[in-house]
Amino acid sequence: MDLTDEQWEILEPLIPAPPRRTDGRGRPWRDPRDVLDGILWVLRTGAPWRDLPERYPPYQTCHRRFQRWNEEGVLEEVLRALADRSGLPLSVRAASASPHEVTLVGEVLDGRFVSEKPERLIGDRAYDSDPLDAELAKMGIEMIAPHRNNRKKPKTQDGRKLRRYKRRWKMERLFVWLHNFRRLVIRYERRVENYLGFVHLGCIVILLRYL
């Protein structure tokens, strides 16, 4: 499904218009809305660029414009303009499966789409880390995570605050939403920046549904 008129009305001021050709040479630039619809088709289906249906601009045009918007930070700027709360995405980062989740918290915070830092973070038992708690506390952020079963140090979590842990389902829901975009289920892109660009697009589509 392509962008609705209402969704494009929101996005149009955030997507840079193609430069005008002053020398009269070359083909006219394709409409940004048509190009974005083509890019979103690739995101939804997970198909190769060359399989883009003929109703969209040529796949080379869509691919080049995606690369350009991604490299110029256009997609991140759109996310910053759309980001909200209530369980909707506020930050995304891409990393390999090797690093422990605890070591990635700082990068995720740095990659957020909003200027304000969260008051609290909710994580599973993997985030039961006193050093992480201390690091976040310096930034004015409280970490809420259940203790590991094998924890030997004194408990630091307040049972009343742990009730907020029930809200972690919103994060799991986001992963389900993102997996509806087949291009995100498997990383086909050689460059991590391009894969992250598709993740940004998925988040943009999700945010548009709630505006």
C-alpha positions as a printed Julia matrix, in Angstrom:
211×3 Matrix{Float64}:
  0.0     0.0     0.0
  1.39    3.38   -1.01
  1.37    6.51    1.12
 -2.01    8.1     1.65
 -2.59   11.76    0.84
 -2.75   12.49    4.56
  0.58   10.77    5.2
  2.28   12.54    2.31
  0.94   15.87    3.56
  2.91   15.23    6.75
  6.06   14.01    5.0
  6.25   16.44    2.08
  7.72   19.36    4.06
 10.34   16.98    5.52
 11.54   15.47    2.23
 13.88   17.75    0.24
 12.63   18.61   -3.23
 14.98   17.6    -6.06
 17.13   20.43   -7.42
 15.92   22.19  -10.53
 17.87   21.71  -13.73
 18.95   25.1   -15.02
 20.64   23.98  -18.23
 17.63   22.18  -19.67
 19.61   18.98  -20.05
 18.76   15.53  -18.8
 15.46   14.04  -17.75
 13.29   15.82  -15.19
 13.61   14.62  -11.61
 11.03   12.06  -10.55
  8.45   13.12   -8.01
  9.72   12.46   -4.43
  6.39   10.9    -3.43
  6.54    8.35   -6.26
 10.15    7.57   -5.41
  9.37    7.13   -1.71
  6.45    4.82   -2.55
  8.86    2.7    -4.58
 11.37    2.55   -1.73
  8.62    1.6     0.72
  7.54   -1.21   -1.62
 11.05   -2.69   -1.35
 10.89   -2.26    2.43
  7.55   -4.05    2.73
  8.2    -6.91    0.34
 11.91   -7.5     0.91
 12.29   -7.95   -2.85
 15.44   -6.97   -4.77
 15.49   -3.44   -6.17
 15.36   -4.71   -9.76
 11.96   -6.34   -9.07
 10.32   -2.96   -8.43
  7.0    -2.87  -10.36
  6.71   -0.58  -13.37
  4.13    1.63  -11.66
  7.02    3.13   -9.69
 10.01    5.1   -10.99
 12.94    3.01  -12.27
 14.57    0.99   -9.54
 17.89    2.74  -10.18
 16.24    6.08   -9.41
 14.65    4.79   -6.22
 17.88    3.17   -5.08
 19.96    6.29   -5.73
 17.45    8.53   -3.96
 17.34    6.14   -0.98
 21.13    6.23   -0.78
 21.15   10.01   -1.01
 18.46   10.55    1.63
 20.17    8.07    3.91
 23.65    9.6     3.54
 22.35   13.15    3.98
 20.49   12.23    7.17
 17.06   12.98    5.72
 15.47    9.85    7.17
 16.79   10.61   10.64
 15.47   14.17   10.42
 12.04   12.83    9.49
 12.14   10.53   12.51
 13.06   13.4    14.8
 10.07   15.33   13.53
  7.67   12.4    14.0
  8.99   10.76   17.18
  6.48   10.44   20.01
  5.9     8.35   23.11
  3.33    5.7    24.14
  5.46    2.76   23.08
  6.44    4.16   19.7
 10.09    4.05   18.55
 12.33    6.78   19.93
 15.73    5.38   19.01
 17.24    2.59   16.9
 20.77    1.36   16.36
 22.26   -1.51   14.39
 25.01   -3.76   15.76
 26.35   -7.28   15.34
 25.19  -10.11   17.56
 28.55  -10.27   19.34
 28.44   -7.36   21.86
 26.52   -7.83   25.08
 23.33   -5.77   25.22
 24.57   -3.84   28.24
 27.44   -2.38   26.21
 25.06   -0.99   23.58
 22.85    1.11   25.85
 24.97    4.24   25.43
 24.87    4.0    21.63
 21.11    3.57   21.65
 20.7     6.66   23.81
 22.98    8.63   21.48
 20.89    7.54   18.48
 17.54    8.74   19.83
 15.27   10.91   17.68
 14.24   13.26   20.49
 16.38   15.73   22.41
 15.11   14.74   25.86
 16.69   11.8    27.63
 14.28    9.25   29.1
 13.69    9.26   32.85
 13.64    5.45   32.93
 14.74    2.5    30.83
 13.1    -0.91   31.1
 15.05   -4.04   30.21
 15.08   -7.77   30.87
 17.45   -9.62   33.2
 20.36   -9.1    30.79
 20.4    -5.46   31.91
 20.92   -6.33   35.58
 24.25   -4.53   35.86
 25.37   -2.31   38.73
 27.96   -0.49   36.55
 25.23    0.24   34.0
 22.93    1.5    36.75
 25.67    3.84   37.96
 26.47    5.09   34.46
 22.83    5.83   33.71
 22.29    7.46   37.1
 24.94   10.05   36.19
 22.72   10.98   33.24
 19.63   11.14   35.42
 18.21    7.88   34.04
 16.87    5.02   36.15
 17.3     1.45   34.91
 14.45   -0.93   35.74
 15.33   -4.59   35.19
 14.69   -7.78   37.18
 17.69   -9.25   38.95
 19.35  -12.34   37.57
 18.55  -15.53   39.44
 22.25  -16.1    40.19
 22.89  -12.56   41.44
 25.19  -12.56   44.49
 25.35   -8.82   45.2
 22.65   -7.13   47.33
 19.46   -6.32   45.45
 19.06   -2.8    44.17
 15.64   -2.92   42.52
 12.53   -1.72   44.31
  9.63   -4.15   43.92
  7.17   -1.33   43.41
  9.17    0.14   40.56
  9.56   -3.29   38.99
  5.85   -3.18   38.24
  6.79   -0.95   35.35
  8.57   -3.96   33.86
  5.18   -5.15   32.65
  5.3    -2.35   30.07
  8.17   -4.09   28.28
  5.55   -5.7    26.02
  5.52   -2.44   24.07
  9.1    -3.08   22.99
  8.25   -6.62   21.93
  5.27   -5.23   20.0
  7.6    -2.88   18.13
  9.74   -5.8    16.97
  6.6    -7.53   15.68
  5.62   -4.39   13.78
  9.09   -4.05   12.28
  9.08   -7.69   11.16
  6.06   -6.9     9.0
  8.61   -5.22    6.72
 10.25   -8.19    5.1
 13.34   -6.21    4.13
 14.17   -5.98    7.84
 13.8    -9.66    8.72
 17.07  -10.54    6.98
 19.88   -8.08    6.42
 20.49   -8.12    2.68
 22.42   -4.84    2.61
 26.2    -5.07    2.57
 26.52   -1.67    4.25
 25.08   -1.37    7.74
 24.14    2.25    6.98
 21.71    1.08    4.29
 20.14   -1.51    6.57
 19.74    1.11    9.29
 18.14    3.38    6.69
 15.47    0.73    6.04
 14.93    0.42    9.81
 14.43    4.19    9.92
 11.87    3.93    7.13
 10.02    1.2     9.0
  9.88    3.4    12.09
  8.63    6.31    9.98
  5.76    4.22    8.64
  4.86    3.07   12.16
  4.9     6.65   13.48
  2.74    7.85   10.59
  0.0     5.44   11.64
 -0.38    7.19   15.0
 -0.34   10.83   13.91
